[in-house]
Amino acid sequence: MKLEPIVKSLLDTDLYKFNMNQVIFHKHTNLVGEYLFKCRNEGVRFTQEMLEEINEQIDHLCSLTFEEEELDYLRSIRFIKDDYVEFLRLWHPIRHYVTTSLDEDDGELHISVKGPLFSAMQFEIYLLEIVNEVYFRFQYDYEELLASAKERLAAKIEAFNNGKYNFKFAEFGCRRRLSAEFEGLAIKEFAEKTHNMVGTSNVYFAKMYDLTPIGTYAHEFVQMYQGIPTIPLAFTNHFALDDWYEEYQGDNGTCLSDTLTTDLFLRDFNRSMVNNYTGVRHDSGDPYEWGEKLIAHFEKYGVDPMSKTLLFSDGLTFDYAQEIADHFAGRIKTSFGIGTFVSNDTCVPALNIVIKLQYVNGNPVAKLSDSPGKAMCDDPEYLVYLKNAVSFRLEREKY
């Protein structure tokens, strides 16, 4: 089976890739990053035929460059700067940075990306889109999956229109989508048939359907500071927040709390930073406990929680998002980023695949998160060292 190109535009990625990349372009061009792929599902087997198609799709990806109208669109986003757009005119994905292999005994797929961080980081979403679509088209009857996805999509839209759901959300489905075809259809349907979708993280579809592109930064942005030897490990949130604010001056102002646990993040999310940022994103741990902790933190500094936004994005279903919205109603503004249950809700389980930053300038880096099972580190000894560094600061600086 040979597929049509899966990634047809370099805009077909999450907005936060450009946001983070702009900071790196301006401040950290000397960093080299290495990313590793992992499939967290038990029993998933990739085949040699799948690997061959994945490689062909990567070859095509690396033939793409930005079109003039795509550069103009990026330039129209208020916080994307002209010098960075001109850099993107010259940039394209470099095939040499990506290696793939397959363990034929157990069907485990291996992908690594290594190169200058400003270039290597851009591969993540494109590769996840490719792996997902290849897997589902080769492993199942795609038309059957598409039919079930359309049926479930129609039910969700009806639930908004009949009042079962009333929250606002952004589509965050690039990385785990069934296909480009279905992600585009889902975005179009939600935009046309409800008033609840505020935008999408996918820049390509935001441009296509005249929607707001949504996104700030991901865990890798905080992780990369672990690879800079002059920065103490337990203070990477401080340097990330500071660089982000210096770049965007309060615009593009939702920060992410759980890279090294929310408890540590709050040590650096001081009065100045609370005022500089419009909200905080949740991506692990109990959302209710986390939300209550953030409300208390805002109140500690005399800030009205209703002037801030909590963005929830951790594996949300639509029912779960509505429960969270109801819980915090009238106490703090909430918004939701929903991915898999928009772009890949079918009659078969979605893949839980990730590509995570593991080394910066040869030094291991890691995400701890507020859920121990979400930690991913290629160097177990470093993970213990990082946890000890975080624990030492938490114990020394009482909240």
C-alpha positions as CSV (number, residue, x, y, z in Angstrom):
1,M,0.0,0.0,0.0
2,K,1.3,3.4,-1.0
3,L,-0.3,6.5,0.5
4,E,-0.6,10.1,-0.7
5,P,1.6,12.6,1.1
6,I,0.4,12.9,4.7
7,V,2.1,16.2,5.5
8,K,1.5,18.6,2.6
9,S,2.4,21.9,4.3
10,L,4.9,22.8,7.0
11,L,2.1,24.7,8.6
12,D,0.5,21.4,9.5
13,T,1.9,21.4,13.0
14,D,1.1,22.9,16.4
15,L,1.4,26.7,16.8
16,Y,3.6,26.3,19.9
17,K,6.4,24.8,17.8
18,F,6.8,28.2,16.1
19,N,6.4,30.0,19.4
20,M,9.1,28.0,21.2
21,N,11.3,28.0,18.1
22,Q,11.2,31.8,17.9
23,V,12.6,32.0,21.4
24,I,15.3,29.5,20.6
25,F,16.2,31.4,17.4
26,H,16.6,34.6,19.3
27,K,18.4,33.2,22.4
28,H,19.7,29.6,22.2
29,T,20.9,28.8,18.7
30,N,23.9,26.9,20.2
31,L,21.8,24.1,21.6
32,V,21.8,20.6,20.1
33,G,18.8,18.4,20.9
34,E,18.0,14.7,20.6
35,Y,14.4,13.4,20.6
36,L,13.3,9.8,21.0
37,F,10.0,8.2,20.0
38,K,8.0,5.9,22.3
39,C,4.7,4.0,21.8
40,R,3.1,3.6,25.2
41,N,0.3,1.2,24.1
42,E,0.8,-2.5,25.1
43,G,0.9,-5.0,22.3
44,V,1.2,-2.6,19.3
45,R,3.3,-4.0,16.5
46,F,4.6,-2.0,13.6
47,T,5.6,-3.9,10.4
48,Q,8.3,-3.6,7.9
49,E,5.8,-2.3,5.4
50,M,4.7,0.4,7.8
51,L,8.4,1.4,8.4
52,E,9.0,1.7,4.6
53,E,5.9,3.9,4.2
54,I,7.0,6.0,7.2
55,N,10.4,6.5,5.7
56,E,8.9,7.5,2.3
57,Q,6.6,10.0,4.1
58,I,9.6,11.5,6.0
59,D,11.5,11.8,2.7
60,H,8.5,13.8,1.3
61,L,8.3,15.9,4.5
62,C,11.9,16.9,4.0
63,S,11.3,18.1,0.5
64,L,8.9,20.8,1.7
65,T,9.6,24.5,2.2
66,F,7.3,27.3,3.3
67,E,5.3,28.9,0.5
68,E,5.1,32.7,0.3
69,E,1.5,32.8,1.5
70,E,2.3,30.6,4.4
71,L,5.1,33.0,5.5
72,D,2.7,35.9,5.1
73,Y,0.2,34.1,7.4
74,L,2.8,33.5,10.1
75,R,3.8,37.1,9.9
76,S,0.1,38.1,10.5
77,I,0.2,36.4,13.9
78,R,0.8,39.3,16.2
79,F,3.6,37.8,18.3
80,I,5.6,36.2,15.4
81,K,8.4,38.5,14.4
82,D,9.6,39.4,11.0
83,D,13.2,38.2,11.4
84,Y,12.0,34.8,12.5
85,V,9.7,34.5,9.5
86,E,12.7,35.4,7.3
87,F,14.6,32.6,8.9
88,L,11.8,30.2,8.1
89,R,12.0,31.2,4.5
90,L,15.4,29.5,4.5
91,W,14.6,26.6,6.8
92,H,13.4,23.1,5.9
93,P,13.4,19.7,7.6
94,I,16.7,18.0,7.1
95,R,16.4,14.2,6.5
96,H,19.9,13.5,7.9
97,Y,18.6,14.4,11.4
98,V,16.1,11.5,11.5
99,T,16.8,7.8,11.9
100,T,14.3,5.0,12.0
101,S,14.4,1.3,12.7
102,L,12.2,-1.7,13.7
103,D,12.7,-4.5,16.1
104,E,11.2,-7.3,14.0
105,D,10.9,-9.6,17.0
106,D,8.3,-7.5,18.8
107,G,7.4,-4.9,16.2
108,E,8.7,-1.9,18.3
109,L,9.3,1.2,16.2
110,H,12.3,3.4,17.0
111,I,12.7,6.9,15.8
112,S,15.4,9.4,16.9
113,V,15.9,13.0,15.8
114,K,19.2,14.7,16.5
115,G,20.4,18.1,15.3
116,P,20.4,21.8,16.2
117,L,17.6,22.2,18.6
118,F,15.9,24.9,16.6
119,S,15.6,22.4,13.7
120,A,15.3,19.1,15.5
121,M,12.3,20.2,17.6
122,Q,10.2,20.9,14.5
123,F,10.1,17.2,13.5
124,E,8.0,16.1,16.5
125,I,4.4,16.9,15.3
126,Y,5.1,16.0,11.7
127,L,6.5,12.6,12.6
128,L,3.6,11.8,15.0
129,E,1.1,12.7,12.3
130,I,2.9,10.4,9.8
131,V,3.2,7.5,12.2
132,N,-0.4,7.7,13.3
133,E,-1.9,7.8,9.8
134,V,0.4,5.1,8.4
135,Y,-0.5,2.8,11.3
136,F,-4.2,3.2,11.2
137,R,-4.4,3.0,7.4
138,F,-2.2,-0.2,7.3
139,Q,-3.6,-1.9,10.4
140,Y,-7.4,-1.4,10.0
141,D,-10.1,-0.8,7.5
142,Y,-9.6,3.0,7.3
143,E,-13.1,3.7,5.8
144,E,-14.7,1.8,8.8
145,L,-12.7,3.9,11.2
146,L,-13.6,7.1,9.4
147,A,-17.3,6.2,9.5
148,S,-17.2,5.6,13.3
149,A,-15.2,8.8,13.8
150,K,-17.8,10.8,11.9
151,E,-20.7,9.2,13.9
152,R,-19.0,10.1,17.2
153,L,-18.3,13.6,15.9
154,A,-21.9,14.2,15.0
155,A,-23.0,13.1,18.5
156,K,-20.6,15.6,20.1
157,I,-21.8,18.5,18.0
158,E,-25.4,17.5,18.9
159,A,-24.4,17.5,22.6
160,F,-23.2,21.1,22.3
161,N,-26.3,22.2,20.4
162,N,-28.8,20.6,22.9
163,G,-27.0,22.1,25.9
164,K,-25.3,19.0,27.4
165,Y,-22.0,20.7,26.8
166,N,-21.5,24.5,27.2
167,F,-17.8,25.0,27.7
168,K,-15.3,26.6,25.3
169,F,-12.4,24.6,23.9
170,A,-9.6,24.6,21.4
171,E,-8.8,21.6,19.1
172,F,-5.4,20.1,20.1
173,G,-5.5,17.0,17.9
174,C,-2.5,17.1,15.5
175,R,-0.2,14.7,17.3
176,R,-2.7,11.8,17.7
177,R,-5.0,12.2,14.8
178,L,-6.6,9.5,12.7
179,S,-5.6,11.3,9.6
180,A,-5.2,14.8,8.2
181,E,-8.5,14.3,6.4
182,F,-10.5,13.6,9.6
183,E,-8.8,16.3,11.7
184,G,-9.7,18.9,9.0
185,L,-13.2,17.6,8.9
186,A,-13.7,17.7,12.6
187,I,-12.3,21.3,12.9
188,K,-14.6,22.4,10.1
189,E,-17.7,20.8,11.6
190,F,-17.1,22.2,15.1
191,A,-16.4,25.7,13.7
192,E,-19.5,25.7,11.4
193,K,-22.0,23.9,13.7
194,T,-21.2,25.1,17.2
195,H,-20.1,28.3,18.9
196,N,-17.9,26.5,21.3
197,M,-14.6,26.0,19.5
198,V,-12.4,29.0,20.0
199,G,-9.6,27.9,17.7
200,T,-7.1,25.1,16.9
201,S,-3.5,24.4,17.6
202,N,-3.0,23.3,14.0
203,V,-1.7,26.3,12.1
204,Y,-2.6,24.8,8.6
205,F,-6.2,24.4,9.5
206,A,-6.4,27.7,11.3
207,K,-5.3,29.3,8.1
208,M,-7.6,27.2,6.0
209,Y,-10.8,27.9,8.0
210,D,-9.9,31.4,9.3
211,L,-9.7,30.3,12.9
212,T,-7.5,31.5,15.8
213,P,-4.3,29.5,16.1
214,I,-3.9,28.5,19.7
215,G,-0.7,27.6,21.7
216,T,2.1,28.8,23.9
217,Y,4.8,26.3,24.9
218,A,5.4,22.7,25.7
219,H,7.4,20.7,28.3
220,E,10.4,20.6,26.0
221,F,10.9,24.4,26.3
222,V,11.5,24.1,30.1
223,Q,13.4,20.8,29.7
224,M,16.0,22.4,27.3
225,Y,17.3,24.6,30.2
226,Q,18.4,21.5,32.0
227,G,21.0,21.0,29.2
228,I,22.6,24.4,29.9
229,P,25.3,23.8,32.5
230,T,25.2,27.3,34.0
231,I,21.5,26.9,35.1
232,P,20.8,25.0,38.3
233,L,18.4,22.2,37.6
234,A,15.7,23.2,40.1
235,F,15.6,26.7,38.7
236,T,14.8,26.0,35.0
237,N,11.2,27.2,35.4
238,H,12.6,30.6,36.4
239,F,14.8,31.0,33.3
240,A,12.1,29.6,31.0
241,L,9.5,32.0,32.4
242,D,11.9,34.9,32.2
243,D,13.0,34.3,28.6
244,W,9.4,33.8,27.5
245,Y,8.3,37.1,29.1
246,E,11.3,38.9,27.6
247,E,10.4,37.6,24.1
248,Y,6.7,38.2,24.2
249,Q,6.3,41.0,26.8
250,G,3.1,39.5,28.3
251,D,1.6,38.5,25.0
252,N,1.2,34.8,24.3
253,G,0.9,34.4,28.0
254,T,-0.2,31.0,29.2
255,C,2.5,29.1,31.0
256,L,2.8,25.3,31.7
257,S,3.3,24.2,35.3
258,D,4.2,20.6,35.5
259,T,7.5,20.0,33.7
260,L,9.2,19.6,37.1
261,T,6.0,19.4,39.1
262,T,3.6,22.2,39.8
263,D,4.9,22.5,43.4
264,L,8.3,23.5,42.1
265,F,6.8,25.8,39.4
266,L,4.9,27.8,42.1
267,R,8.2,28.7,43.7
268,D,9.1,30.6,40.6
269,F,5.6,31.8,39.7
270,N,6.0,34.8,42.0
271,R,4.0,38.1,42.1
272,S,5.8,39.5,39.1
273,M,5.2,36.4,37.0
274,V,1.6,36.0,38.2
275,N,0.9,39.5,36.8
276,N,2.9,38.9,33.6
277,Y,1.0,35.8,32.5
278,T,-2.7,35.5,31.7
279,G,-3.1,31.9,32.7
280,V,-1.6,28.4,33.4
281,R,-2.0,25.1,31.5
282,H,-2.7,21.8,33.2
283,D,-1.3,18.6,31.7
284,S,-0.9,16.0,34.5
285,G,-2.2,15.1,37.9
286,D,-5.6,15.6,39.4
287,P,-7.2,18.6,37.7
288,Y,-9.3,19.6,40.7
289,E,-6.4,19.6,43.1
290,W,-4.3,21.5,40.6
291,G,-7.0,24.1,40.0
292,E,-7.6,24.7,43.7
293,K,-3.8,25.1,44.2
294,L,-3.6,27.7,41.4
295,I,-6.6,29.6,42.8
296,A,-5.0,29.7,46.2
297,H,-1.8,30.9,44.6
298,F,-3.4,33.8,42.8
299,E,-5.3,34.8,46.0
300,K,-2.0,34.6,47.9
301,Y,-0.8,37.5,45.8
302,G,-4.1,39.4,45.9
303,V,-5.0,38.6,42.4
304,D,-8.7,38.0,41.5
305,P,-8.8,34.4,40.0
306,M,-11.5,35.6,37.6
307,S,-8.9,37.7,35.9
308,K,-6.9,34.5,35.1
309,T,-7.5,31.4,33.0
310,L,-6.8,27.8,33.7
311,L,-6.3,25.8,30.5
312,F,-6.9,22.0,30.9
313,S,-5.4,19.7,28.3
314,D,-4.6,16.3,29.9
315,G,-6.4,13.5,27.9
316,L,-9.8,15.2,28.1
317,T,-13.0,13.7,27.0
318,F,-15.9,16.1,26.4
319,D,-17.8,14.8,29.5
320,Y,-14.7,15.2,31.7
321,A,-14.2,18.8,30.4
322,Q,-17.8,19.7,31.2
323,E,-17.4,18.3,34.8
324,I,-14.2,20.4,35.3
325,A,-15.9,23.5,33.8
326,D,-18.9,23.1,36.2
327,H,-16.6,22.6,39.2
328,F,-14.7,25.9,38.7
329,A,-17.6,28.0,37.3
330,G,-17.7,31.5,38.8
331,R,-14.4,31.0,40.6
332,I,-11.9,31.3,37.8
333,K,-12.0,31.3,34.0
334,T,-11.5,27.9,32.3
335,S,-10.7,26.8,28.9
336,F,-9.9,23.4,27.4
337,G,-7.6,21.9,24.8
338,I,-9.0,18.6,23.5
339,G,-6.9,16.4,21.2
340,T,-7.5,12.7,20.8
341,F,-11.3,12.9,21.4
342,V,-11.6,15.4,18.6
343,S,-9.2,14.0,16.0
344,N,-9.1,10.2,16.7
345,D,-12.2,9.0,18.5
346,T,-13.1,5.8,16.7
347,C,-14.2,2.2,17.2
348,V,-10.5,1.2,18.0
349,P,-8.1,2.6,20.6
350,A,-6.0,5.6,19.7
351,L,-2.2,5.3,19.8
352,N,-0.5,6.8,22.8
353,I,2.7,7.8,21.0
354,V,5.2,10.6,22.0
355,I,8.4,12.0,20.8
356,K,10.2,13.6,23.7
357,L,13.4,15.7,24.1
358,Q,15.9,13.5,25.9
359,Y,19.3,15.2,25.5
360,V,20.5,18.8,25.1
361,N,24.2,19.3,24.1
362,G,24.7,15.7,25.1
363,N,23.3,16.2,28.6
364,P,20.2,14.2,29.6
365,V,17.0,16.1,30.3
366,A,13.6,14.9,31.6
367,K,10.0,15.8,32.4
368,L,8.8,14.8,35.9
369,S,5.1,16.0,35.6
370,D,2.5,15.7,38.4
371,S,1.7,12.1,37.3
372,P,4.7,9.8,37.9
373,G,3.7,7.5,35.0
374,K,4.2,10.4,32.5
375,A,7.9,10.8,33.4
376,M,10.2,9.9,30.4
377,C,13.9,9.8,30.6
378,D,16.5,7.9,28.7
379,D,19.0,8.0,31.6
380,P,17.6,6.5,34.8
381,E,20.5,7.8,36.9
382,Y,19.9,11.4,35.7
383,L,16.1,11.0,36.5
384,V,17.0,10.2,40.2
385,Y,19.4,13.1,40.3
386,L,16.8,15.5,38.9
387,K,14.2,14.3,41.4
388,N,16.7,14.9,44.2
389,A,17.4,18.4,43.0
390,V,13.7,19.2,42.9
391,S,13.1,17.7,46.3
392,F,16.0,19.6,47.9
393,R,14.7,23.0,46.7
394,L,11.1,22.1,47.8
395,E,12.3,21.2,51.2
396,R,14.6,24.2,51.6
397,E,12.1,26.8,50.3
398,K,8.9,26.2,52.2
399,Y,5.8,27.5,50.3
